[in-house]
Amino acid sequence: MLGQLERGFMIAPPPFGYTMKCAVECETAKYVGTTWIIDEPSAQIVQEVFERRAQGQSMDAIARWLNGAGVPTSRKARKNGGGFWRPARIRGLLSNPIYKGVFTWHGSSKYLAEAKAKGIE
């Protein structure tokens, strides 16, 4: 995975506001990696979320706005009828370092908890 990162490819699913694009070698038509590209409609939503939070709106109010506007979540719903935005998802979006241009290797809270339990720092 480190090699893919060094070659400029991504190794994680894209966050809300981005979409995946598979990279293929032209001569051999061989899959070589995945990049993220900006999904303009979703990226505008991300910008609006940051602006609303900067204006002092609560994460609950932002979630209500997104749900009221019918903005689909980035994850598929477990049941028919679609998923919906929750304040915790807004917090996760606002705290994601990728929106600052920072990709953190092994930076997820899940990985950090597992590493700590195994004594890996």
VENTA-V15300 format. One record per residue. N is the residue number from 1. SS is DSSP state (H for helix, E for strand, C for the rest). Layout:
n=[N	N]
ss=[SS	SS]
//
This chain:
n=[1	2	3	4	5	6	7	8	9	10	11	12	13	14	15	16	17	18	19	20	21	22	23	24	25	26	27	28	29	30	31	32	33	34	35	36	37	38	39	40	41	42	43	44	45	46	47	48	49	50	51	52	53	54	55	56	57	58	59	60	61	62	63	64	65	66	67	68	69	70	71	72	73	74	75	76	77	78	79	80	81	82	83	84	85	86	87	88	89	90	91	92	93	94	95	96	97	98	99	100	101	102	103	104	105	106	107	108	109	110	111	112	113	114	115	116	117	118	119	120	121]
ss=[C	H	H	H	H	H	C	C	C	C	C	C	C	C	C	C	C	E	E	E	E	E	E	E	C	C	C	C	C	C	E	E	E	E	E	E	E	E	C	H	H	H	H	H	H	H	H	H	H	H	H	H	H	H	C	C	C	C	H	H	H	H	H	H	H	H	H	H	C	C	C	C	C	C	C	C	C	C	C	C	C	C	C	C	C	C	H	H	H	H	H	H	H	H	H	C	H	H	H	H	C	C	C	C	C	C	C	C	H	H	H	H	H	H	H	H	H	H	C	C	C]
//
